[in-house]
Amino acid sequence: MVPKADVLVYNIGQAVLFPKKPLRRVSPETAGIKEGYAIAIRDGNVVEVGPSGIVRSKYECNVCINAEGRLVTPGLVDPHTHLVFAGSREDEFELKLMGYTYLEILKRGGGIYRTVRMTRNASIEELTNKAKKTLELMLSGGTTTVEVKSGYGLLPEHEIKMLEAAERASRELPIKVVRTLLAHVVPEEYLDKRSDYVKLFDSIIAEVSRRRAAKYIDVFCDKGAFSVDESLHMLRKGIEEGLRARMHADQLEYIGCSLLAEKVYLDSIDHLEKTPPENAKILAATGTVATFTPTSMVAMMEIERPKVINELRRLGVPIAVGSDYNPNNMTPLQQTAMDVSTYILGLTPLEALAAATVNAAWSIREEGGQLVPGSPGDLIVWDLENYRWIGYTWGYDKTLVVISKGRVWKNLIS
């Protein structure tokens, strides 16, 4: 009896498969690059990867897709987004162009606080519908797994509302959503009683853990957000309550936040724009992923290459990239972050692809980002000849076929 495949992609020109582990050093040898391959998917997972003629003759397929010699990669994994929020801040874009800094806009009542007010006033239905539309856009652009943070509610009922909206938005879509509870900033009503808010956030952590509403605790450790000591307290509380930990660090100024990787186990430290090069050895020793958000750097009008990046590469620290989609950086496509990372971070096209797939998946401790038997059936057929076109051509959606969890979401070939 001939085995069946739900989807079979054959006649692949170049397949970048990636192994089931993070890549500390990315090269054609470590990336699992194959030519003339086919990939069979059944029940949402990859069941076989091999030479096109052999695999195609071995399976009957419900959906057969001829890649016509194009590049095929795993689906993209976005490990850093602020998907759920209400309203917009397009006028603040003009303020930034006029020379106002992020912190100056924040002090004027804009920035995060403005989004907090709008998000608190929105219903869970409004937040869900808005988030779902963005998830559909992300999925069409090749993102098959996405991390989603709270952080625009700040008070218990609003943080839980955001996390619930993230889950609801993904229910009918073949996209994996990983939820994160984010301690973003101290609310305006608690600015003169910060210690009280930290205690309140302890209760939010406990309630989110009880509801199993998030996988991660995340803290924005930086000037204008939370101090090193406050961040350490909340991260430890999250771990105590059964959450995994990650952190925003060293984005606006360096106040020592990335040093916390020595004191608490972090799956990922994100941003790192102001991290000193010598701190790279901490991440190398602890196994923490360094996650960068290059399009956010553009949105912040600060596109100087982070000084830590070359040392991270030298020491073999796994590097991931995320879109950091948020009201200050309305860039929902992970492929854009991947492409821009070649310019902003100096990643090679293959490093950028690894950073947006296998390393991004590892940074949120999820399966995905590779195409090997048993891995999720998340796959992209690109309108590209090979991986070297990543970053070389950008500014438009280059995906022709997007398969997520074994379901063909988009097919512009047939």
Secondary structure, 3 states (H helix, E strand, C coil): CCCEEEEEEEEEEEEECCCCCCCCCCCCCCCCEEEEEEEEEECCEEEEEEEHHHHHHHCEEEEEEECCCCEEEECEEECCCCCCCCCCCHHHHHHHHCCCCHHHHHHCCCHHHHHHHHHHHCCHHHHHHHHHHHHHHHHHCCEEEEEEECCCCCCHHHHHHHHHHHHHHHCCCCCEEEEEEEECCCCHHHCCCHHHHHHHHHHHHHHHHHHCCCCEEEEEECCCCECHHHHHHHHHHHHHCCCEEEEEECCCCCCCHHHHHHCCCCCEEEECCCCCHHHHHHHHHHCCEEEECHHHHHHCCCCCCCCCHHHHHHHCCCEEECCCCECCECCCCHHHHHHHHHHHCCCCHHHHHHHCCHHHHHHCCCCCCCCCCCCECCEEEECCCCHHHECCECCCCCEEEEEECCEEEEECCC
